[in-house]
């Protein structure tokens, strides 16, 4: 490495583009589907001028004098305590908090205030961080814990319009659950899933549930959490969930979504031949796999059970003929 080259600190590594773009799209969709029906304006990007560039942030605008009771059901800590009519939310999913991220958000905030001709006291910016901020970085950017769990505020007067929300560290209050789906710690995600299912998913709108399933499939695609882990860590917890809650949760998925990422042996070794996956017809399970993948799970004598002797003899005679031809 030459003397003129500089290394990038781990906390300053750029976000993985594909994962970052997908997570931002899902985050924006989730916030839109939960808040727009509650009479809030929500934008998932904001044009700085005529044409690009666009700010890759979420804008929430309130028209009423204060948050309504229904709106507070979906607004997480930090945002719900703010009485500003304009809220900017920036998600950091794969990137850790660092000084550059703070300066970037400050730039977003200044651009928005100028373009909308607002007073600074009417706008707040929140960085929703999937990863917990490190103590050394908090000291570096001059942020400290507030009286709200998981919310950090700056001691610097110039940065008071910016707050940091650590998704891993927010409480499990019902209004924090949806945003905590974007936590980095699997323990938090499993806890959120249990609570959302036990709250009764039926009461949420169809479009929000579609986004919910997309988020779970996103976890499965990235390898963060698989359907196998969800079954083991969430659905098998009978102390938390009842059969009706589990059945409704499973009914939201297509059979191929439930089986995605599972090897045939992972599925079949858990059940006796006559059993089936809960909520699925046997044909929905079997059509996902090749016949040879299914039959190799059984002993030869188990494969032949139920076949009459004539069928077996006919097959053997045909096999002998084919072998002679070779």
C-alpha positions in Angstrom: 0.0 0.0 0.0 1.4 3.4 -1.0 1.9 6.2 1.5 -0.9 8.2 -0.2 -3.4 5.5 0.2 -5.7 5.5 3.2 -7.5 2.6 4.8 -11.3 2.7 5.5 -12.2 2.0 9.1 -14.6 -0.9 9.6 -17.4 1.5 10.7 -16.9 3.5 7.5 -17.3 0.6 5.0 -20.0 1.3 2.4 -23.2 -0.6 2.7 -23.7 -3.7 0.5 -25.7 -2.3 -2.3 -28.1 -5.1 -3.0 -28.9 -5.8 0.7 -29.0 -2.1 1.5 -31.4 -1.2 -1.4 -33.7 -4.1 -0.6 -33.8 -3.3 3.1 -34.5 0.4 2.4 -37.3 -0.5 0.0 -38.9 -2.8 2.5 -38.5 -0.3 5.3 -40.1 2.4 3.3 -43.0 0.1 2.2 -43.6 -1.0 5.8 -43.7 2.6 7.0 -46.0 3.7 4.1 -48.5 0.8 4.6 -48.7 1.4 8.3 -48.8 5.2 8.4 -50.5 6.5 5.2 -53.9 4.9 6.2 -53.6 6.9 9.4 -53.7 10.3 7.6 -49.9 10.8 7.6 -48.0 11.8 4.4 -45.1 9.5 3.8 -42.4 9.7 1.1 -39.6 7.2 0.6 -37.3 9.6 -1.2 -37.1 13.3 -1.6 -35.9 15.3 -4.6 -33.3 18.0 -3.8 -34.1 20.0 -6.9 -35.4 19.5 -10.4 -34.3 15.9 -11.0 -31.6 13.9 -9.3 -30.1 13.6 -6.8 -32.8 12.3 -4.4 -32.4 12.0 -0.7 -32.6 8.3 0.2 -34.6 9.0 3.4 -38.1 8.6 4.7 -40.2 11.7 5.2 -43.2 11.7 7.5 -45.4 14.8 7.5 -48.3 15.4 10.0 -51.1 17.9 9.3 -52.8 17.8 12.7 -51.5 19.7 15.8 -50.3 16.4 17.4 -50.0 12.7 16.8 -53.3 10.9 17.0 -53.9 7.9 19.2 -54.0 5.7 16.1 -50.8 7.1 14.7 -49.0 6.5 18.0 -49.8 2.8 17.7 -47.2 2.6 14.9 -44.7 5.4 15.7 -41.6 4.1 17.6 -39.9 5.7 20.5 -38.0 8.9 19.7 -40.4 9.8 16.9 -43.6 9.5 19.0 -42.2 11.8 21.7 -41.3 14.5 19.0 -44.0 17.0 18.3 -42.5 18.2 15.0 -44.7 18.2 11.9 -41.8 17.1 9.7 -39.8 14.0 10.5 -36.9 12.6 8.4 -35.9 9.0 9.0 -32.8 7.4 7.6 -32.2 3.7 8.0 -28.7 2.3 8.5 -29.1 -1.4 7.9 -25.6 -2.8 7.1 -23.6 0.3 7.9 -22.6 1.1 11.5 -23.0 4.6 12.9 -20.0 6.8 12.4 -19.2 10.5 12.1 -19.7 10.5 8.3 -23.3 9.2 8.8 -24.1 12.0 11.2 -22.7 14.7 8.9 -24.6 13.1 6.0 -27.9 13.3 7.9 -27.2 16.8 9.0 -26.8 17.7 5.3 -30.1 16.0 4.5 -31.8 17.9 7.2 -30.4 21.3 6.1 -31.4 20.6 2.4 -35.0 19.7 3.4 -35.4 22.7 5.7 -34.1 25.1 3.0 -36.2 23.6 0.2 -39.4 23.6 2.3 -38.6 27.0 3.8 -39.2 25.7 7.3 -37.9 26.7 10.7 -35.4 24.2 12.1 -37.5 23.7 15.3 -40.3 22.3 13.1 -38.1 19.4 11.7 -36.4 16.4 13.4 -34.1 13.9 11.8 -33.7 10.3 13.1 -31.1 7.8 12.2 -32.6 4.3 12.7 -29.6 2.1 13.2 -29.9 -1.7 12.9 -26.7 -2.1 14.7 -26.1 -1.0 18.3 -23.7 2.0 18.3 -20.3 1.4 19.9 -19.4 3.4 23.0 -16.2 4.8 21.4 -18.2 6.1 18.4 -20.9 7.7 20.7 -18.1 9.5 22.4 -16.6 10.5 19.1 -19.9 12.0 17.8 -20.8 13.4 21.2 -24.1 11.5 21.6 -25.4 10.1 24.9 -28.3 8.0 26.1 -31.6 9.8 26.6 -34.2 8.9 29.2 -35.9 6.7 26.5 -34.4 3.2 26.1 -32.6 2.9 22.7 -32.8 6.6 21.9 -29.6 8.8 21.9 -29.3 12.6 21.7 -26.4 14.8 21.0 -24.7 17.1 23.6 -23.6 19.3 20.7 -26.1 22.2 20.2 -25.7 22.0 16.4 -26.8 18.4 16.3 -29.8 18.7 18.7 -32.2 18.3 15.7 -30.8 14.8 15.1 -31.5 11.8 17.2 -30.2 8.2 17.0 -32.5 5.2 17.4 -30.8 1.9 18.1 -33.3 -0.7 16.9 -31.7 -3.5 18.9 -32.1 -1.5 22.1 -35.6 -0.2 21.8 -38.1 -1.7 24.3 -40.5 -4.4 23.1 -43.5 -2.0 23.4 -46.1 -2.8 20.7 -45.4 0.5 18.9 -41.7 -0.4 18.5 -42.3 -3.9 17.1 -42.6 -3.1 13.3 -39.5 -1.0 13.2 -37.6 -3.6 15.3 -38.0 -6.1 12.4 -35.0 -4.3 11.0 -32.8 -5.0 14.1 -29.5 -6.7 13.4 -29.7 -9.2 16.3 -31.6 -12.4 15.6 -32.6 -12.6 19.3 -34.5 -9.3 18.8 -36.1 -10.5 15.6 -37.4 -13.7 17.2 -38.8 -11.8 20.1 -40.6 -9.4 17.7 -42.0 -12.2 15.7 -43.5 -13.9 18.7 -45.0 -10.6 20.0 -46.5 -9.6 16.6 -48.1 -13.1 16.1 -49.5 -13.1 19.6 -50.9 -9.6 19.1 -53.1 -11.0 16.4 -51.9 -10.5 12.8 -55.5 -10.6 11.6 -56.1 -7.1 12.8 -53.4 -5.6 10.5 -54.2 -4.7 6.9 -53.6 -7.1 4.0 -51.0 -4.8 2.3 -49.0 -4.5 5.6 -49.0 -8.3 6.0 -47.7 -8.7 2.5 -44.8 -6.4 3.4 -44.3 -8.5 6.6 -44.0 -11.7 4.6 -41.6 -10.0 2.2 -39.4 -9.0 5.1 -39.3 -12.6 6.4 -38.5 -13.9 2.9 -35.7 -11.2 2.7 -34.2 -12.7 5.9 -34.4 -16.1 4.4 -32.8 -15.0 1.1 -29.9 -13.2 2.9 -29.4 -16.1 5.3 -30.1 -13.9 8.4 -33.0 -16.1 9.6 -34.4 -19.2 7.8 -37.9 -20.6 7.9 -36.4 -23.6 9.7 -35.1 -21.2 12.5 -38.5 -19.5 12.7 -40.2 -22.9 13.2 -37.6 -23.9 15.9 -37.3 -20.5 17.7 -40.8 -19.0 17.3 -43.5 -21.5 16.3 -42.4 -24.3 18.6 -42.7 -21.9 21.6 -46.2 -23.2 22.8 -45.8 -21.1 26.0 -46.1 -17.9 23.9 -48.3 -18.9 20.9 -51.5 -20.9 20.6 -52.5 -23.1 17.7 -54.8 -20.6 16.1 -52.1 -17.9 16.1 -49.6 -20.3 14.5 -52.1 -21.6 11.9 -53.0 -18.0 10.8 -49.3 -17.1 10.5 -48.6 -20.2 8.4 -51.6 -19.5 6.2 -50.0 -16.2 5.1 -47.3 -18.1 3.2 -47.3 -20.1 0.0 -46.1 -23.7 0.4 -42.9 -23.0 -1.5 -42.2 -20.0 0.9 -42.5 -22.3 3.9 -40.2 -24.9 2.4 -37.7 -22.5 1.0 -34.2 -23.2 2.3 -35.0 -26.6 3.7 -33.5 -29.8 2.5 -35.8 -32.8 2.1 -34.2 -34.5 5.0 -34.9 -31.5 7.2 -38.6 -31.8 6.5 -39.2 -35.5 6.5 -37.1 -36.6 9.5 -39.5 -34.6 11.7 -42.6 -36.5 10.7 -43.9 -40.0 10.4 -44.8 -41.1 6.9 -48.5 -40.6 7.5 -48.0 -37.1 9.0 -48.0 -33.8 7.0 -46.8 -30.3 7.6 -49.2 -28.3 9.6 -51.6 -26.4 7.3 -50.2 -28.0 4.1 -51.7 -30.8 1.9 -49.3 -33.7 1.4 -49.2 -32.9 -2.4 -48.0 -29.4 -1.6 -45.1 -30.9 0.3 -44.1 -33.6 -2.2 -44.3 -31.5 -5.4 -41.5 -29.3 -4.1 -39.0 -32.2 -4.4 -37.8 -34.7 -7.0 -39.1 -38.3 -6.4 -35.5 -39.6 -5.7 -35.1 -36.9 -3.0 -38.2 -38.2 -1.3 -37.7 -41.9 -1.6 -34.1 -41.8 -0.3 -35.5 -40.9 3.1 -37.0 -44.4 3.4 -35.6 -48.0 3.7 -36.2 -50.3 0.7 -38.9 -52.3 2.5 -40.7 -49.0 3.4 -40.8 -48.0 -0.3 -42.3 -51.3 -1.3 -45.0 -51.3 1.3 -48.5 -51.1 -0.2 -47.3 -52.5 -3.6 -48.8 -55.9 -4.7 -46.4 -58.7 -5.7 -47.4 -58.5 -9.4 -46.5 -54.8 -9.7 -43.0 -55.6 -8.2 -42.4 -58.6 -10.5 -43.5 -56.6 -13.5 -41.0 -53.8 -12.6 -38.2 -56.3 -12.0 -38.8 -58.0 -15.4 -38.7 -54.7 -17.2 -35.6 -53.6 -15.3 -33.8 -56.9 -16.4 -34.7 -56.4 -20.0 -33.3 -52.8 -19.9 -30.1 -54.1 -18.3 -29.6 -56.8 -21.0 -30.0 -54.2 -23.8 -27.2 -52.2 -22.2 
